Structures are given as C-alpha cells and as structure tokens.
Amino acid sequence: ESYKPIVAEAAKKSADKVFNRVCVTHLLMDDSKENRVAGAVGFNVRTGNYHVFKSKTVICGAGGASNIFKPRSVGEGAGRVWYAPWSSGSAYGLMIEAGAKMTQMENRIVLARFKDG
C-alpha cells in the first residue's frame, strides 16, 4: 500500500528532471535500428506544453494497476486485487502503433464495487 510514494521518491532521486502530468501520444522509432523505440512525444495536460523525449530505453508502464493506493477504510480491502474500470488501454494503442506484436493481452474485467471496499 505504500509502493507509489517509495517508487516516486526513488525516481526523484535518480532523475535529472521529473515530468508530471504528461500525456504521451506517440512513440518515436529509431532510424538506425529496426523495431527499436528511441523516445516519445506528448503534452502537459495542465499547461499544454509539448515535450519530446529522447531515450536509450523505453518502458511502457500504463494500464491496470493493483495494490498501489491505500483503501479509504482502515483494514478493509487490503490485499484485494482489482483493475480500475477507467483504464482505457492506451498503452496497447501506443505499442500497436509502434509495431509491437500483441500476443498476451490481459483480460479486462469490471467488478461491482461496494462502499469503501
């Protein structure tokens, strides 16, 4: 339940600059190496600033995330894995557009929710 703050703090310490609230719209392919991503482009959802990122390695970590946030009620809901129904699958779109072969996609489920569960 405390993964997000721990990972965020480690990222802040290891990075020269951290960009928050950037919606990545396209991946940039490497011209010198076939089937290799060299960066990404996107915009800040609050300011509208356009960003171009160049990289040696790209990790696409979007999609359903489980056990990151603490439940609102103490001792209730801890350890229950569920996928957020508002996850749009945008990570799939980025990868497919870049030419990835989609072989093992997760099964999307929408579970019924109850108060503070």
Buried (B, 14 or more C-beta within 10 A) or exposed (E): EEEEEEEEEEEEEEEEEEEEEBEBBEBBBEEEEEEEBBBBBBBBEEEEEEEEBEEEEBEBEBBBEEEEEEBEEEEEBEEEEBBEEEBEEBBBEBBEEBEBEEEEEEEEEEEEEEEEE
